[in-house]
Amino acid sequence: MGQLNRITQQPEVMGGRACIRGMRVTVGMVVGQIGAGHSVDEILSDYPYLEREDIMQALRYASWLAEEREVVLASA
């Protein structure tokens, strides 16, 4: 699996859920936007502080979770 250096997890940020670069933007929110039919470009437009690689890593992380594999995340 590719590096997930943009996905972080801290108990004090969003209840310890996986977030993008320590921000209050969860992987679940990003994946939910894709699932709702929004394109990557639409998400980037709506959340200008996100970068394309943030979204790609969120999708990779979600894919690994769906396969029930353990992934160690970095601290922000």
Secondary structure as UniProt FT lines:
FT   TURN            5..6
FT   STRAND          7..8
FT   TURN            11..12
FT   HELIX           14..16
FT   STRAND          19..20
FT   TURN            21..22
FT   HELIX           27..35
FT   TURN            36..37
FT   HELIX           40..46
FT   TURN            48..49
FT   HELIX           52..66
FT   TURN            67..68
//
